[in-house]
Amino acid sequence: MNSLTIKQLIKLTFHTFCFLIVLSLLNPVLAADARGQNLESFKVDLSVDDATVVDVLRQIEDQTDFKFVYDRKVDRLQNTYNIAYQNVSLKSVLELMAKDADLTFRRINNTISIDVKPKAPKRVVEVVFLTVTGQVTDENGVPLAGASVMEKGKGNGTITDFDGNYTIEVENDAVLQVSYLGYKSQEVEVNGQSTINVQLAQDATMLEDVVVVGYGTQRKTDVTGSIASVDSEDFNKGIVMNPGQLLQGKVAGVNISNVSGEPGAQQDVIIRGVGSLRSGTTPLYVIDGFALDNTSTGVPTNPLNFINPQDIKSIDVLKDASAAAIYGARAANGVIVITTKRGKAGRTQMDLNVSTGFSSLANQVDVFSANQFRQEVVAAGGTLDDGGANTNWQDALSRTGFTKNVNLAMSGASEQFSYRASLGVNDQEGILRGNDLKRYSGRLNLTQRAFNDRLKVEFNMTATRTENLRADSDAIVRDMLQLNPTLPLYVDGEPALLDNMLNPLTRERIYSDDAVNHRILANLAPSVEIVKGLTYKLNLGVDYSSTARDIQLKPYSLLEDFVRGELNSIYTTNKNSLIENTLTYNLMTDRHNFTFLVGHTYQETFVHQKSFEMEDFSDNGIDPKYQDQISSEDMPTYMNTYATENELQSFFGRANYVFDNRYMLTATMRADGSSKFGGNNKYGYFPSVAAGWNIMNEEFLSDNATINNLKLRASWGRTGNQEIPSKITKRSFTDSRDNNDSYPINGDESTLADYPYGTIFTRLANPDIQWEVSEQLDFGLDFGLFNNRLSGTLDYFNKVSENILLEVTPADPVQPTDKYWTNIADMEIKNSGIELSLDYQSDYSRDFSFNIGGNLAYTKNEVTNSPYEVLTTGAAQGAGQTDATINGNINGEPIGAFYMQEFLGIGDDGLSILSDDRQVVGSALPDLIYAFYLNFNYKNFDLGLNFNGVSGNKVYNHTAMSLFSKGLLTSNFNTTSIATQFPEEDITNSNAVSTRYLEDGDFLRLNNATLGYNLNPALIGLDGLVNAIRLSITGQNLFVITDYSGFDPEINSNLTIDGIQTFGIDYFNYPKTRTLVFGLNVSF
């Protein structure tokens, strides 16, 4: 798809979006009518002379909401009228005209049709409407909230309230259609009844949960792979900026950890263990059938922040190879499929969600108070620099962050058309000043059907503007932990001047990192049923993102290093276009069910970034980003740029067979061709096979009242990983005259500056580079007991990743380049483990009910057959510490194994006693991740508690190693008691990498707690105007039980070494927050 086509599509979809948003906003007004009134109730004022029938009708239309429908015979009528009526009933006027001109008027709703019918028996006919009320319940008499009540053959309908009650106006002879998900629909004849109560029976076929799989959906009972589904009702509540936060703690085997407490922070999402060294852990995200590219958009926070969580209906996690193999080369880290909300048949609805939240620092590091500091500095042998103040820098440099969230959604559906449009504004302040995240989002989902449902067209689009203002969090965290607590914040109303240091209050004023991103994701998916059971679908999509980021430091004349001012402007553009064709065939008989899928997809991504680095700006009160700057020899402007373009072409197929709802077989195959790989391995092939046995449908369990669901699953498959740097299979050159890269060709060169540039290799070609491949075996059991009140899943998996791709140093030192890319022969990363999920639901028919459950996953991770003694993944940073190994990848150990000397104490000389050799002393990856929840309901009140935790991992407190030493304490920098733990320690003792700073990372967190009340609108006089009102209070990160001494044990430093991801090192991480959110949800 060329650039012009993409621009045209974006422009078209934007205009369409704006038009339909306006139309949707007007919909409730346009839909309002006066159905409860008869024509006698409408009064009009008429004053006409020699007016025709049509003239009179037009005056009536101007004064009412009625529209007249007639043919040309009415236009040709010669009857004229001289009328001067005030406040006369509309029915009287129509009867006069009907008698005079031999007309018949028939009113239905706001439309009045006219026929020229001489001698008509009745001149004015009104369809009489009857107000029908009632309650919809289940078999046990429990009210069903949200049930659809429709007038058959009409667009007229409503939904039941929280007590299952409804009110609808229909014709006397109407037929009501009552439906509710999971229950058999009923049709009830009105026959003049004003009260109709309906009891629905469960539908065993509809009760089957439907899960989203690659390129389609399946009944959950027919699924043979390991797929976990989370609906919007079960999402985490509160301040949520991206899908990962919705899922945290909800799915067994999925470990989601935030990089920091920054608004919209990036996340590590690990599904069934870490399976790659170089390619990260990020899964493939698919939104409404469009596969996202994980390339950075230039915004330094989470690239998924553009998705409004209020628009998400469900999230499906494809964990095993059988489920994910259909996505081939991008599925080694698992697949997360996001389905957004659409209009629901039988109702037109508006939903307004408003919330406001307050966030504060969740936990303070226990540094010395001012009084303690005064004592400890002297006790350590230092000379106290007492500023006379009592400053808590953690309080002074943090704040209460306010968050405002407003979302408005409008949705509706008829038999042929459905829509949902939404607008959202989210404004979240960080707890560090100068840190804000604002998102303005709009979404539109449309579905149109035609030709007896044989043609269906779906359109999905989201448009987002994200404004991300960031603080210099690394520097702020350093300052809040190490600054002298006796120093004052201000002197004479201005930030105090510190010796050779920038006051952090001044830094807040002169530093900013501001990024603005615009992103549009849209896809159009028409499908047509060619013959019965055979459906062709085309999916066209585009994801366009543009980001402008300015990192600036204003000139500050009072400190030498900050006099000139600096600006780094970065511009990033991302394009991702998709063309996809699929053909699906379904064949069902009494006992056999076949589904065949074949498809082809072509996806092209393009990323372009250019940055400008400038300095030396005027100190005139104007931000550097708004000033002119002229490049000079002393202060040149540097521009750096890169562009990458990648293509992925794929052919895939899947066959599903179900026999007698008991035995299931699934086979998939995908062939991916990627421009990222060399000519000798351009295509990769990813097969899978799976089988399932629905034991519950066997004859020997047919009379068993205890077991309601029992299914065995087994699967095997291969998935790939193409998330590697572009072009690494191709040669690369650069110009240089360093070292021996140049030669004095002319003979008159006197200095190196006179030498011509020489061309040298920066990367060698390697057309043999292959995909990283993960082969996975899975055995699973799904069960439901006691009328499905107790349900769960149990899975065992074994995943082996091979063809590990790394950039390595050549064994032969005489090489054109110092490093090269290659697949490491025989090296493997193994992940095996057990996952368990349980859920128990009590009897919901009672006033008090509850729902409890949880999940846990034990994972063993191991690196085998590595030719390297240690591949460093985490190293120390800072003066005197740079590059000292903290953790790495070692044979027979997990990824991120901590590899260091053991701290044995302090010797007689006051220096650290360390073990002679480095050794493995723990892992950054937890052995066990778990979560559990408690949900309680009493009448209209509900309380939900969600806990999550990990066990078996370590955290390296790099912050403590860098800041908390006895030597720094004597220099009037604050510390914790770590620095004074050993009175005999000498102030010259250096903080070397050792187990002294290695701590347990176990924790249990109350991640989310929500107290809600569903208010009956009738209690406040809004019955008939408002369908539902919900009030809620949500607390996030309310407490953490842990032995870790830092801000928070959930560590993800988001650092890499030579492209290899770092785990488990706390390096001045942005502190986590504790949040309280008040919410109001109203449905109209």
Secondary structure, 3 states (H helix, E strand, C coil): CCHHHHHHHHHHHHHHHHHHHHHHHHHHHHHCCCCCCCHHHCEEEEEEEEEEHHHHHHHHHHHCCCEEECCHHHHCCCCEEEEEEEEEEHHHHHHHHHHHHCEEEEEECCEEEEEECCCCCCCEEECCEEEEEEEEECCCCCECCCCEEEECCCCCEEECCCCCEEEEEEECCCEEEEECCCECCEEEECCCCCECCEECCECCCCCCCEEEECCEEEEHHHCCCCEEEEEHHHCCCCCCCCHHHHHCCCCCCEEEEECCCCCCCCEEEEECCCCCCCCCCCCEEEECCEECCCCCCCCCCCHHHHCCHHHEEEEEEECCHHHHHHHHHHCCCCEEEEEECCCCCCCEEEEEEEEEEEEEECCCCCCCCHHHHHHHHHHCCCCCCCCCCCCCHHHHCCCCEEEEEEEEEEEEECCCEEEEEEEEEEEEECCCCCCEEEEEEEEEEEEEEECCCCEEEEEEEEEEEEEEEECCHHHHHHHHHHCCCCCCCEECCEECCECCECCHHHHHHHEEEEEEEEEEEEEEEEEEEEECCEEEEEEEEEEEEEEEEEEEECCCCCCHHHCCCEEEEEEEEEEEEEEEEEEEEEEECCCEEEEEEEEEEEEEEEEEEEEEEEECCCCCCCCHHHCCCCCCCCCCCEEEEEEEEEEEEEEEEEEEEEECCCEEEEEEEEEEEECCCCHHHCEEEEEEEEEEEEHHHCHHHCCCCCEEEEEEEEEEEEEEECCCCCCCCCCEEEEECCCCCCCCCCCCCCCHHHCCCEEEEEECCCCCCCCEEEEEEEEEEEEEECCCCEEEEEEEEEEEEECCEEEECCCCCCCCCCCEEEECCCCEEEEEEEEEEEEEECCCCCCEEEEEEEEEEEEEEEEECCCCCCEEEEECCCCCCCCCEEEEECECCCCCEEEEECEEEECCCCCEEECCCCEEEEECCCCEEEEEEEEEEECCEEEEEEEEEEECCEEEEHHHHHHCCHHHHHCCCCCCHHHHCCCCCCCCCCCCCEHHHEEECCEEEEEEEEEEEEECHHHHCCECCECEEEEEEEEEEEEEEECCCCCCCCCCCCCEECCEECCCEECCCCCCEEEEEEEEEEEC
